[in-house]
Amino acid sequence: MIRVTINNTSNEPQVVVVNPDRFLPSRQLIRQQLDAGKLGDVGLVRVHRWEPNLSHDDGGLPTGLLRDLDLVLWLVGKLPDAIHAVEQSDSSGKSIQLHLGFPGGAMALIDFSSQLPNGDGYQSLSVIGSAGAAYDDDHQNMQLVFRGGQAQAVRAEETGRRHNAAVQERIDSLQAGHDVASCVADWQNVLNVAELVRTVMRTVGRAPSAVLIADKNGEQECLSSGKIFRCAVLSAVKHDYVARGVASHPRFELVVVTDDPQVPDWAHERNQQLADSFKIPYVRDIERALREFNVDVAIVSPEAERHCDLSIRAAALGVHVIQDKPLSTRRSEADRLVEAIERSGVKFLMWNRNFIPAVQQTREQIEAGAIGQPQAVHLDFYFAKDAGPPKGSRQSGYPPIHWQSHLIAAHVDGSDGGLGVEPMGELAVEGIYPLGYLRMLTGRDVRRVFARSASHFQQVHVDNGVEDLASVTLELDGGLIATLAIGRIGAACHPSGGEIKLHVLGSDGALVVSEARPEVGVYYRGQPQKEFRQRRVANDNDFLLAENFAQAIDTNGGTILDARASQAIYATVAAALESCRTGKPVEVK
C-alpha cells in the first residue's frame, strides 16, 4: 500500500492510502473494459494471491488480502451484503478463503495464502461479466528459459510505473478540484469489510491443517484384455457422447438401443438415429432388450429425472451401469440407486472428466509429494456456451421460455446439458465434473458449504429461476478447504470452450493447472465463428473411463467415480443450492 500525505480542498493535510494494484496495466485494462460496458454487469470476481511466509502475523488481515479486497470492491462498485470466510494456519503460514455476496447477485471469491516456499509468488484475477469476461493470470504470463534440464518458467512482469501512476492519479485529481474524501471513504470501506471478515473467522473457527491424499484408484498403464462387453444404450435422448465414448474402447460393443414405449416421439426419433448410426436394433422395451440381447453393460442417458430409474432397473437384472450426469434430481432417487447397485453387486460409473491429461498430471504431482500435503484446492469451471438468448433479451409481454421445450430444440448445437422436465442450474448439471476432481485429488468428503448464485447470463435460466453462475466455499474432512467458481458464461467470454483451472496449495508448494493443456492453437482464414481456436490434444478421457470400467469388472474393483462417490457429490450440490437459498452455511448430509 502507498500512504500519501496531501492537502484536501480545504488545504488541510490528510493521509490517503492508495492500492497500487489498481494501477497495474492489466487491472487498468479490465476496469476500462468494464467502464466501456464490454463485459456487461459484473457477476463474479475471482482472485488468487499466494505468497511466501515472510511477514509478521499481527492478527490482522494480511496486506495482500486487503489489497485484493480493495480491488474487488473497486471492480464491483458495491459493498457486500454477505460474507463468509475460512482460515487455515500452521507454522508455514496461513490460507484464507473469503467469499462475498453483493446486492443484485454479484459475488466474489478471494483465495489468499502465505504458505508458499521462499521465492516467487502467484496472482490471478478473473472477472466474469454478463456479456464477456477477462482473465489475468501469472500462469499465462510466463516465458520459457532453457538452462539445461527442464525448461524454467519466468514471469513476464507488469509492475512498471504503477506506484508513480498511483501518486500521479491523486495529484491530478486534486488539481482538478476533487476532494480526497472519496479515496478515504474507499479505504474505510475496505477496513470495515476486513473487520467483518475477522469477525466471521472468529465465529467459524479455524480448521486443522494436516490432511493425507487418497490412494490412486485405477492405474491405466496398459490396455486390459478379455471378454467383450455387450452394451445396451438405455435412451440417448440427452446426449449420445457417453455411448460413443464407451464404444471407442475395443472391449465394449453396442448391440441395442432401447427405451420405454411411452416416451414421446422426439425421444424415439433420437434413439432411432443412434441405433441407425451403429446399425443396431432399437427396441421399445427396456427389460426385454436387456434380457434378449444378453447385455452386460447399460449406458444410461435419458432426461435427468429418469437417470436413476433406468439405472436401477438395469442393476436389478444384474447389468453393470455407466450413467450420464447428473446423478439425479431427487435425494430419494440417489439413495435408492446406491442401495440397488450395492444389493445387486454390479459396477457403476458416473461419466466424468477425471482422466483428462492435466487432471491426471495434477494427481501424479500430488501423489509424488511435489507440493507436500494438500491444504487447499480451488476450482474454476467456466463453460463458454450459450443457452439461447442472453439475459434481458425477452421482450415485455412475451411468455417465459419453457425449460424442456427450449432444451429439446437446443440439442442441435449441444447446449442441452440440463435436459429434463425440471429446470436445473449449472451446479446441478455440471458440478459433478469439478467436484469429481476435488474428490479424486483429496479423497475427502465435504462437510460444510457456503454458496452464492445468480441467473446472470442466459434468459432461459432467468425465466426458470435457476443459476448459471455460482461460487462455493467448501470445508472438507481433515481441515482441507476448497472453493469452486462455476458458470455457463456464454460463448463471447472465451475463445475455446471456457476457462477451467485447478489451483492446489500444499504444505511444501503449489500447483496451477489449466485443464485444457496440452493444447494447440489453430487459426485460419474463413474459420467458423463457433470453432474453437485452441484445440485439446492427447485427450483419451473417454477411452480411459471405459478402460477403468473394464478393469473394475475384471478385478471386482472400484471405478474412478462410483455410486457412493456420486451420491456424496450430489449431496454437496444439494447443500450448496440450499445455502444459495438461505444465505447461510449448510452442513452436507
MIKE-663198 format. One line per field, with one value per residue (C-alpha): x, y, z; residue in three letters. Coordinates in Angstrom, 2 decimals. Layout:
MIKE-663198
u = c(X/...)
v = c(Y/...)
w = c(Z/...)
vodo = c(ALA/...)
***
This chain:
MIKE-663198
u = c(0.00/1.07/0.42/0.45/0.03/-1.73/-3.87/-7.57/-9.65/-9.72/-5.90/-5.81/-3.18/-4.69/-3.17/-4.54/-3.99/-3.75/-3.71/-1.02/-2.57/-5.38/-2.75/-1.26/-1.70/-3.79/-6.15/-6.49/-7.35/-10.01/-11.51/-11.58/-13.44/-15.96/-16.45/-16.97/-19.71/-17.93/-18.09/-21.61/-22.55/-20.06/-21.26/-18.15/-14.69/-12.20/-8.80/-5.87/-2.86/-0.18/2.92/5.87/5.54/7.75/5.57/4.96/1.45/-0.06/-3.51/-4.97/-5.68/-2.52/-1.74/-2.00/-5.52/-6.52/-5.25/-7.32/-10.37/-9.98/-9.64/-12.87/-14.87/-13.44/-14.43/-17.89/-18.68/-20.78/-20.40/-21.14/-24.30/-22.97/-19.55/-18.20/-14.57/-12.50/-8.96/-6.36/-2.98/0.11/3.81/4.21/1.74/-1.97/-4.62/-7.76/-10.77/-13.03/-16.48/-18.52/-22.05/-23.29/-26.73/-28.08/-26.42/-22.74/-20.23/-16.51/-14.04/-10.64/-8.09/-5.05/-2.14/1.18/2.28/4.44/8.12/10.53/10.75/8.25/4.53/1.43/-1.52/-4.63/-7.70/-10.81/-13.80/-16.91/-19.48/-22.90/-21.57/-17.91/-15.03/-11.43/-8.67/-5.33/-3.18/0.51/0.04/-0.45/2.17/5.22/8.27/10.48/14.17/16.43/19.50/19.83/17.41/13.75/12.67/12.08/9.15/9.83/7.01/6.69/6.43/3.92/4.71/6.08/5.41/2.32/3.45/4.19/0.87/-0.97/0.55/0.07/-3.60/-4.11/-2.26/-4.30/-7.50/-6.58/-5.57/-8.98/-10.57/-11.68/-11.57/-9.77/-12.88/-13.86/-10.43/-10.59/-14.11/-12.98/-10.26/-12.56/-14.96/-12.12/-11.24/-14.90/-15.32/-11.97/-13.21/-16.37/-14.17/-12.18/-15.43/-16.69/-13.42/-13.51/-17.09/-16.46/-13.23/-10.04/-9.69/-6.82/-4.26/-2.96/-4.58/-3.50/-4.00/-6.21/-4.75/-4.70/-7.66/-7.19/-3.80/-4.24/-0.75/-1.79/-4.86/-6.95/-7.84/-10.55/-14.29/-16.09/-18.88/-22.25/-23.79/-27.34/-27.95/-30.85/-32.15/-29.93/-32.27/-29.93/-26.54/-25.09/-21.50/-21.45/-22.42/-19.93/-17.22/-17.76/-17.80/-14.36/-12.88/-12.46/-13.85/-17.29/-19.76/-23.07/-25.69/-29.02/-30.65/-33.72/-36.27/-39.75/-42.60/-44.43/-41.65/-42.61/-41.99/-38.96/-37.25/-37.99/-36.54/-33.26/-32.96/-33.59/-30.93/-28.27/-29.34/-29.18/-25.71/-24.36/-26.57/-28.13/-31.78/-33.93/-36.27/-39.11/-38.99/-36.03/-36.37/-36.94/-33.91/-31.64/-32.71/-32.92/-29.66/-27.65/-26.49/-23.53/-23.48/-26.24/-25.32/-27.91/-28.51/-32.21/-33.74/-32.23/-35.36/-35.13/-31.42/-31.77/-34.88/-33.26/-30.02/-31.90/-33.88/-30.67/-28.98/-32.00/-31.29/-27.61/-26.39/-23.44/-24.23/-22.48/-24.61/-24.59/-24.65/-26.28/-26.83/-30.42/-32.88/-34.08/-32.14/-34.53/-33.74/-30.00/-30.26/-32.38/-29.77/-26.89/-28.90/-29.77/-26.17/-24.78/-27.52/-27.04/-23.24/-22.90/-20.38/-21.38/-19.52/-20.67/-19.32/-16.79/-13.62/-11.15/-8.86/-8.22/-4.39/-3.90/-6.08/-4.17/-0.87/-2.11/-2.88/0.55/2.31/0.38/0.96/4.67/4.85/5.78/3.85/3.67/0.27/-2.62/-4.20/-6.47/-7.93/-9.51/-11.50/-12.59/-15.06/-16.48/-18.26/-18.24/-21.50/-24.67/-28.08/-30.20/-30.92/-28.89/-30.38/-32.58/-33.48/-37.08/-39.46/-42.12/-45.32/-43.69/-44.14/-41.17/-39.01/-40.28/-37.40/-37.90/-39.08/-36.05/-33.63/-35.15/-34.54/-31.03/-29.96/-28.80/-25.81/-25.08/-26.25/-28.89/-26.87/-29.76/-32.40/-35.40/-38.77/-37.35/-35.16/-31.57/-28.78/-25.06/-24.28/-26.69/-25.79/-22.01/-20.95/-20.16/-17.05/-15.08/-16.35/-15.21/-11.73/-11.83/-12.82/-10.22/-7.38/-8.11/-10.09/-12.05/-15.76/-17.19/-18.67/-19.95/-20.55/-21.42/-22.63/-23.95/-25.64/-27.21/-29.04/-26.54/-26.14/-28.91/-32.58/-33.71/-32.09/-33.68/-37.14/-36.90/-35.30/-32.07/-28.44/-25.99/-23.26/-22.29/-19.49/-18.99/-16.74/-16.21/-14.85/-13.67/-12.66/-9.26/-9.29/-8.80/-10.56/-11.65/-13.56/-15.45/-16.47/-18.75/-20.86/-22.26/-20.75/-21.58/-19.55/-18.41/-16.45/-13.79/-12.41/-12.32/-14.98/-14.18/-11.57/-11.13/-8.30/-7.12/-5.15/-3.74/-1.87/0.28/2.46/5.63/4.49/1.62/0.22/-1.55/-3.02/-5.06/-7.36/-7.15/-3.41/-1.75/-3.39/-2.60/-3.82/-5.40/-6.31/-7.14/-8.95/-12.66/-12.62/-16.20/-17.13/-18.03/-14.97/-12.52/-9.26/-7.35/-7.65/-7.01/-4.59/-3.61/-7.05/-8.11/-10.60/-13.44/-11.20/-9.63/-13.01/-14.08/-10.77/-11.28/-14.76/-13.47/-10.79/-13.37/-15.44/-12.40/-10.93/-14.11/-12.54/-13.85/-14.42/-12.97/-16.39/-18.75/-22.29/-21.28/-18.93/-21.59/-24.12/-21.69/-21.22/-25.00/-25.32/-22.67/-24.52/-27.82/-26.27/-24.76/-28.15/-29.74/-27.04/-27.84/-31.49/-30.90/-27.75/-26.23/-23.55/-25.08/-23.87/-23.61/-25.82)
v = c(0.00/3.60/6.21/9.76/12.94/15.58/18.66/18.43/21.18/22.98/22.98/20.55/17.78/14.32/10.84/8.91/5.16/4.08/0.48/0.30/-2.89/-0.80/0.79/-2.39/-2.25/-5.44/-4.10/-0.79/-2.59/-4.70/-1.62/0.18/-2.76/-2.71/1.06/0.76/-1.81/-4.51/-7.08/-6.22/-6.37/-7.99/-11.40/-12.91/-11.69/-14.48/-13.64/-15.90/-14.49/-16.85/-15.55/-16.89/-16.60/-13.54/-11.16/-10.96/-12.03/-9.28/-10.87/-8.67/-9.49/-9.72/-6.65/-8.65/-9.75/-6.17/-5.08/-7.75/-6.87/-3.25/-4.44/-6.44/-3.54/-1.25/-3.58/-4.49/-0.94/-2.06/-3.13/-6.80/-7.91/-11.41/-12.50/-16.00/-16.74/-19.79/-19.67/-22.42/-21.79/-23.52/-22.76/-22.45/-19.57/-19.19/-19.69/-17.58/-18.07/-15.05/-15.37/-12.20/-11.69/-8.32/-6.77/-7.71/-11.15/-10.38/-12.47/-12.71/-15.38/-14.35/-17.05/-15.85/-17.97/-17.17/-20.82/-20.92/-21.81/-18.86/-17.48/-16.22/-15.76/-16.16/-13.91/-14.40/-12.26/-13.31/-11.02/-12.72/-10.31/-10.79/-10.02/-11.00/-11.96/-11.02/-13.29/-12.07/-14.90/-15.38/-18.86/-17.29/-14.57/-16.83/-17.03/-20.11/-20.15/-23.09/-23.63/-27.38/-29.92/-28.96/-25.56/-22.98/-20.57/-16.90/-14.41/-11.50/-8.71/-5.88/-3.79/-0.92/2.55/1.65/3.43/6.61/6.24/5.88/9.03/10.95/9.99/11.56/14.70/15.00/14.53/17.35/19.66/19.05/20.31/16.91/16.24/13.26/12.25/9.60/7.97/7.97/6.51/3.75/2.65/2.93/0.57/-1.92/-1.73/-2.10/-5.22/-6.55/-6.22/-8.16/-10.84/-11.16/-11.42/-14.20/-16.12/-15.91/-17.22/-20.02/-21.14/-22.37/-25.64/-28.01/-28.23/-31.78/-33.96/-37.04/-37.75/-40.61/-43.74/-43.72/-45.65/-47.50/-47.25/-47.10/-48.08/-50.83/-51.87/-54.59/-57.65/-60.23/-60.51/-58.22/-56.50/-56.28/-52.84/-51.53/-47.79/-47.07/-43.95/-41.49/-38.53/-36.34/-36.97/-39.79/-38.84/-41.30/-44.22/-43.15/-42.71/-46.23/-47.64/-46.09/-48.91/-52.27/-54.25/-52.61/-53.35/-51.53/-54.18/-52.41/-49.06/-49.27/-47.12/-47.29/-47.37/-44.40/-41.83/-39.00/-39.10/-36.79/-39.23/-42.21/-40.26/-39.58/-43.17/-44.41/-42.08/-43.51/-47.08/-46.38/-44.82/-48.03/-50.30/-51.95/-52.50/-50.05/-51.87/-50.04/-52.21/-51.88/-55.11/-57.20/-55.68/-56.33/-59.98/-60.88/-59.23/-60.81/-57.38/-56.91/-53.10/-50.48/-46.97/-44.61/-41.13/-40.12/-36.96/-36.22/-37.26/-40.78/-41.37/-43.30/-45.22/-46.66/-47.44/-49.20/-51.30/-52.37/-53.23/-55.31/-57.56/-57.89/-55.46/-53.12/-49.40/-46.41/-43.31/-39.76/-36.81/-35.51/-38.44/-37.47/-34.66/-36.19/-37.29/-40.21/-41.49/-41.12/-43.14/-45.77/-46.09/-46.66/-49.31/-51.07/-51.06/-52.42/-55.02/-56.37/-56.29/-54.70/-52.00/-48.35/-45.49/-41.88/-40.45/-37.78/-35.92/-37.31/-38.85/-35.57/-35.38/-32.22/-33.56/-36.84/-34.95/-32.93/-36.16/-37.57/-34.45/-34.58/-38.29/-37.88/-35.37/-32.46/-29.96/-31.85/-32.44/-30.68/-27.99/-26.05/-26.71/-24.01/-24.89/-22.63/-24.28/-21.87/-23.32/-20.72/-21.93/-20.03/-21.38/-19.41/-15.66/-13.63/-12.26/-9.24/-10.22/-11.32/-8.53/-7.36/-9.32/-12.42/-15.65/-17.08/-19.60/-23.13/-25.20/-28.60/-27.26/-24.98/-27.79/-30.12/-27.51/-26.78/-30.38/-29.35/-27.34/-29.38/-26.77/-29.06/-30.21/-29.91/-31.75/-32.74/-31.56/-29.81/-26.74/-27.29/-24.79/-25.19/-26.51/-29.40/-30.08/-29.56/-29.62/-33.33/-32.51/-30.14/-31.84/-35.12/-33.60/-32.47/-35.90/-37.72/-35.38/-35.33/-38.46/-36.31/-35.80/-32.28/-31.43/-27.86/-25.35/-21.72/-20.69/-17.80/-18.00/-15.82/-16.02/-13.74/-14.67/-16.73/-15.76/-19.38/-19.55/-16.25/-17.34/-20.67/-19.42/-21.45/-20.36/-20.03/-18.66/-19.82/-19.64/-22.16/-22.37/-25.97/-27.36/-30.98/-33.72/-33.29/-29.50/-29.23/-26.23/-25.53/-23.15/-23.59/-20.97/-22.38/-20.91/-21.15/-17.82/-17.55/-18.07/-14.45/-14.92/-17.33/-18.38/-22.12/-23.56/-21.99/-21.34/-24.47/-24.39/-26.10/-24.34/-26.63/-25.35/-27.81/-27.75/-27.56/-25.88/-25.27/-26.22/-24.09/-26.26/-25.44/-28.34/-27.62/-28.23/-29.64/-27.66/-26.34/-23.01/-23.25/-20.07/-19.77/-17.64/-18.36/-20.15/-20.70/-18.39/-21.21/-23.35/-23.48/-21.63/-23.70/-27.46/-30.02/-32.78/-36.12/-36.36/-40.00/-39.39/-41.42/-44.39/-44.37/-44.18/-47.27/-48.96/-48.14/-49.69/-52.83/-53.28/-52.82/-55.65/-57.87/-57.44/-56.77/-53.44/-49.92/-47.35/-43.86/-42.37/-44.98/-44.73/-43.79/-41.04/-39.75/-39.70/-37.66/-35.15/-34.92/-34.18/-31.45/-29.81/-30.04/-28.37/-25.63/-24.92/-24.77/-22.32/-20.19/-20.12/-19.42/-17.29/-19.41/-22.12/-25.60/-28.96/-31.66/-34.62)
w = c(0.00/-0.62/2.05/0.69/2.74/0.68/1.30/0.65/-0.91/2.47/2.45/5.38/5.33/5.08/4.78/1.83/1.35/-2.29/-3.55/-6.27/-7.66/-9.11/-11.37/-12.80/-16.59/-16.52/-13.83/-15.62/-18.86/-17.14/-15.50/-18.85/-20.42/-17.57/-17.80/-21.57/-20.98/-22.97/-20.18/-19.04/-15.37/-13.02/-11.89/-10.31/-9.37/-8.63/-7.06/-6.14/-4.29/-2.96/-1.19/0.81/4.58/5.02/7.03/10.76/11.76/13.91/14.00/11.28/7.68/5.54/3.43/0.21/1.13/1.93/-1.48/-3.17/-1.10/-2.22/-5.81/-5.60/-4.11/-6.80/-9.62/-8.30/-7.15/-4.17/-0.57/0.18/1.93/2.73/4.00/4.62/5.47/6.32/7.71/7.97/9.59/10.89/11.27/7.48/7.24/6.64/3.97/3.96/1.73/1.55/-0.04/-0.65/-1.90/-3.21/-3.71/-7.13/-7.19/-7.85/-5.91/-5.24/-4.13/-2.78/-2.06/-0.10/1.10/2.77/2.73/-0.40/-0.01/-0.15/-3.66/-6.17/-5.61/-7.76/-8.65/-10.75/-11.41/-13.35/-13.90/-15.27/-16.66/-18.23/-21.73/-21.52/-19.27/-18.59/-17.31/-15.97/-14.69/-13.94/-15.37/-18.80/-18.43/-18.47/-20.71/-21.08/-20.15/-21.03/-18.83/-19.13/-17.75/-17.90/-19.19/-16.47/-16.46/-15.78/-15.24/-17.65/-15.08/-15.46/-12.38/-14.48/-13.07/-11.07/-7.88/-9.79/-11.58/-8.28/-6.83/-10.08/-10.18/-6.74/-7.80/-10.99/-9.01/-6.62/-9.44/-10.96/-7.74/-6.40/-2.70/-1.18/0.72/-1.82/-1.59/2.19/2.06/-0.32/2.05/5.07/3.29/2.85/6.54/7.56/5.43/6.71/10.29/9.38/7.83/11.05/12.99/10.69/11.00/14.78/14.73/12.26/13.91/12.35/10.53/11.37/8.61/8.22/5.53/3.64/-0.04/-1.17/-2.74/-6.52/-7.86/-11.10/-12.83/-16.60/-17.74/-20.12/-22.06/-20.43/-22.44/-22.02/-22.53/-24.96/-23.06/-24.82/-24.22/-24.38/-24.67/-22.31/-24.03/-25.89/-25.73/-23.69/-25.26/-27.29/-26.42/-23.49/-25.71/-28.36/-25.74/-24.39/-27.92/-28.57/-26.46/-28.23/-25.29/-25.47/-28.26/-28.69/-29.51/-28.94/-28.19/-26.00/-24.21/-22.72/-25.25/-23.70/-24.23/-26.63/-30.36/-30.24/-27.85/-30.11/-33.04/-31.25/-30.10/-33.63/-35.03/-32.73/-33.49/-37.21/-36.95/-35.34/-37.47/-34.40/-33.40/-31.48/-29.06/-27.28/-24.16/-21.80/-19.81/-22.94/-24.66/-21.66/-21.49/-25.17/-26.22/-23.38/-22.20/-19.82/-19.57/-19.66/-20.82/-19.33/-20.79/-20.73/-19.28/-15.86/-13.94/-15.39/-14.74/-11.50/-12.54/-15.66/-13.83/-11.01/-13.49/-15.21/-11.91/-10.86/-13.86/-12.95/-15.61/-14.94/-15.31/-16.90/-16.30/-17.63/-15.23/-13.12/-10.78/-10.00/-9.38/-6.09/-2.99/-2.50/-6.01/-5.44/-2.23/-3.97/-6.71/-4.29/-2.47/-5.74/-7.02/-3.77/-3.38/-6.91/-6.81/-10.26/-11.13/-11.57/-13.24/-13.40/-16.67/-15.78/-16.83/-14.30/-16.94/-18.76/-19.03/-16.97/-14.14/-14.07/-14.08/-11.10/-9.30/-10.11/-8.82/-5.56/-5.02/-5.78/-2.91/-5.17/-3.02/0.25/1.79/0.03/2.18/-0.19/-3.64/-5.80/-8.91/-11.78/-14.13/-16.68/-19.74/-22.52/-24.02/-24.72/-23.77/-26.17/-25.91/-23.40/-20.21/-20.86/-24.41/-23.77/-24.69/-22.28/-22.63/-24.10/-22.13/-20.19/-22.03/-21.38/-20.00/-21.63/-24.98/-25.15/-24.25/-26.82/-29.51/-28.18/-28.87/-32.34/-31.08/-27.94/-25.41/-23.89/-20.88/-18.42/-20.43/-18.35/-17.13/-14.07/-14.63/-13.45/-12.99/-13.60/-10.12/-10.60/-14.23/-14.36/-10.69/-10.96/-13.01/-10.73/-7.57/-9.08/-9.44/-5.81/-4.54/-6.64/-5.69/-1.96/-1.11/1.33/1.95/2.01/5.39/5.04/2.26/1.76/-1.69/-3.75/-7.13/-9.79/-13.10/-14.77/-18.43/-20.02/-20.35/-20.05/-16.60/-15.55/-16.70/-14.88/-11.66/-11.81/-11.62/-14.47/-12.17/-8.69/-6.14/-3.35/-0.29/0.84/4.11/3.92/6.32/7.93/7.71/3.95/2.41/-1.16/-3.39/-6.64/-9.19/-11.89/-14.65/-18.16/-19.07/-22.77/-25.93/-26.03/-22.80/-24.07/-27.47/-26.85/-24.61/-21.27/-18.60/-16.48/-13.94/-10.77/-8.04/-5.33/-2.28/-0.36/2.73/0.58/-2.66/-5.02/-8.44/-11.05/-13.79/-16.90/-17.68/-21.43/-21.72/-23.71/-26.49/-29.95/-31.31/-34.78/-36.73/-40.41/-42.94/-43.09/-39.75/-38.49/-35.64/-33.25/-33.96/-31.06/-31.66/-29.11/-29.57/-26.86/-27.77/-26.18/-24.52/-24.18/-21.37/-22.91/-23.71/-20.23/-18.49/-20.42/-19.58/-15.89/-16.05/-17.79/-15.12/-12.36/-13.81/-14.42/-10.93/-8.95/-8.02/-7.80/-10.54/-10.57/-9.71/-8.28/-6.93/-3.37/-4.55/-6.95/-4.12/-1.98/-4.81/-5.24/-1.51/-1.77/-4.68/-2.80/0.25/-1.93/-3.52/-0.07/1.01/-2.04/-0.99/2.70/2.57/5.37/5.60/5.27/6.56/3.88/4.78)
vodo = c(MET/ILE/ARG/VAL/THR/ILE/ASN/ASN/THR/SER/ASN/GLU/PRO/GLN/VAL/VAL/VAL/VAL/ASN/PRO/ASP/ARG/PHE/LEU/PRO/SER/ARG/GLN/LEU/ILE/ARG/GLN/GLN/LEU/ASP/ALA/GLY/LYS/LEU/GLY/ASP/VAL/GLY/LEU/VAL/ARG/VAL/HIS/ARG/TRP/GLU/PRO/ASN/LEU/SER/HIS/ASP/ASP/GLY/GLY/LEU/PRO/THR/GLY/LEU/LEU/ARG/ASP/LEU/ASP/LEU/VAL/LEU/TRP/LEU/VAL/GLY/LYS/LEU/PRO/ASP/ALA/ILE/HIS/ALA/VAL/GLU/GLN/SER/ASP/SER/SER/GLY/LYS/SER/ILE/GLN/LEU/HIS/LEU/GLY/PHE/PRO/GLY/GLY/ALA/MET/ALA/LEU/ILE/ASP/PHE/SER/SER/GLN/LEU/PRO/ASN/GLY/ASP/GLY/TYR/GLN/SER/LEU/SER/VAL/ILE/GLY/SER/ALA/GLY/ALA/ALA/TYR/ASP/ASP/ASP/HIS/GLN/ASN/MET/GLN/LEU/VAL/PHE/ARG/GLY/GLY/GLN/ALA/GLN/ALA/VAL/ARG/ALA/GLU/GLU/THR/GLY/ARG/ARG/HIS/ASN/ALA/ALA/VAL/GLN/GLU/ARG/ILE/ASP/SER/LEU/GLN/ALA/GLY/HIS/ASP/VAL/ALA/SER/CYS/VAL/ALA/ASP/TRP/GLN/ASN/VAL/LEU/ASN/VAL/ALA/GLU/LEU/VAL/ARG/THR/VAL/MET/ARG/THR/VAL/GLY/ARG/ALA/PRO/SER/ALA/VAL/LEU/ILE/ALA/ASP/LYS/ASN/GLY/GLU/GLN/GLU/CYS/LEU/SER/SER/GLY/LYS/ILE/PHE/ARG/CYS/ALA/VAL/LEU/SER/ALA/VAL/LYS/HIS/ASP/TYR/VAL/ALA/ARG/GLY/VAL/ALA/SER/HIS/PRO/ARG/PHE/GLU/LEU/VAL/VAL/VAL/THR/ASP/ASP/PRO/GLN/VAL/PRO/ASP/TRP/ALA/HIS/GLU/ARG/ASN/GLN/GLN/LEU/ALA/ASP/SER/PHE/LYS/ILE/PRO/TYR/VAL/ARG/ASP/ILE/GLU/ARG/ALA/LEU/ARG/GLU/PHE/ASN/VAL/ASP/VAL/ALA/ILE/VAL/SER/PRO/GLU/ALA/GLU/ARG/HIS/CYS/ASP/LEU/SER/ILE/ARG/ALA/ALA/ALA/LEU/GLY/VAL/HIS/VAL/ILE/GLN/ASP/LYS/PRO/LEU/SER/THR/ARG/ARG/SER/GLU/ALA/ASP/ARG/LEU/VAL/GLU/ALA/ILE/GLU/ARG/SER/GLY/VAL/LYS/PHE/LEU/MET/TRP/ASN/ARG/ASN/PHE/ILE/PRO/ALA/VAL/GLN/GLN/THR/ARG/GLU/GLN/ILE/GLU/ALA/GLY/ALA/ILE/GLY/GLN/PRO/GLN/ALA/VAL/HIS/LEU/ASP/PHE/TYR/PHE/ALA/LYS/ASP/ALA/GLY/PRO/PRO/LYS/GLY/SER/ARG/GLN/SER/GLY/TYR/PRO/PRO/ILE/HIS/TRP/GLN/SER/HIS/LEU/ILE/ALA/ALA/HIS/VAL/ASP/GLY/SER/ASP/GLY/GLY/LEU/GLY/VAL/GLU/PRO/MET/GLY/GLU/LEU/ALA/VAL/GLU/GLY/ILE/TYR/PRO/LEU/GLY/TYR/LEU/ARG/MET/LEU/THR/GLY/ARG/ASP/VAL/ARG/ARG/VAL/PHE/ALA/ARG/SER/ALA/SER/HIS/PHE/GLN/GLN/VAL/HIS/VAL/ASP/ASN/GLY/VAL/GLU/ASP/LEU/ALA/SER/VAL/THR/LEU/GLU/LEU/ASP/GLY/GLY/LEU/ILE/ALA/THR/LEU/ALA/ILE/GLY/ARG/ILE/GLY/ALA/ALA/CYS/HIS/PRO/SER/GLY/GLY/GLU/ILE/LYS/LEU/HIS/VAL/LEU/GLY/SER/ASP/GLY/ALA/LEU/VAL/VAL/SER/GLU/ALA/ARG/PRO/GLU/VAL/GLY/VAL/TYR/TYR/ARG/GLY/GLN/PRO/GLN/LYS/GLU/PHE/ARG/GLN/ARG/ARG/VAL/ALA/ASN/ASP/ASN/ASP/PHE/LEU/LEU/ALA/GLU/ASN/PHE/ALA/GLN/ALA/ILE/ASP/THR/ASN/GLY/GLY/THR/ILE/LEU/ASP/ALA/ARG/ALA/SER/GLN/ALA/ILE/TYR/ALA/THR/VAL/ALA/ALA/ALA/LEU/GLU/SER/CYS/ARG/THR/GLY/LYS/PRO/VAL/GLU/VAL/LYS)
***
